[in-house]
Amino acid sequence: GAKSLGLDKQLGTFRVGMEFDAIVLSASSNIYISDRDTASDIFQKVCVQGDDRNVTRVFVQGEDATIRS
């Protein structure tokens, strides 16, 4: 995506000096996880069924921007 937008010199890879925005998600009580679920299953459930309760950290341009209440 970054390359098609002409931004591949700034972002799009995990290299030193590149811009980095990310969220860290976790499964919590709002998502049912079975003992039979694989890591891929859990990832899919968090992405599809998750909401703000599943966001544990936020990074904007590499800096922790998590709002703590």
Secondary structure, DSSP 8 states (H G I E B T S, - for coil): -TTTTT-TTTSSS--TTS---EEEE---TTS---TT--HHHHHHHHHHH--GGGEEEEEETTEE-----
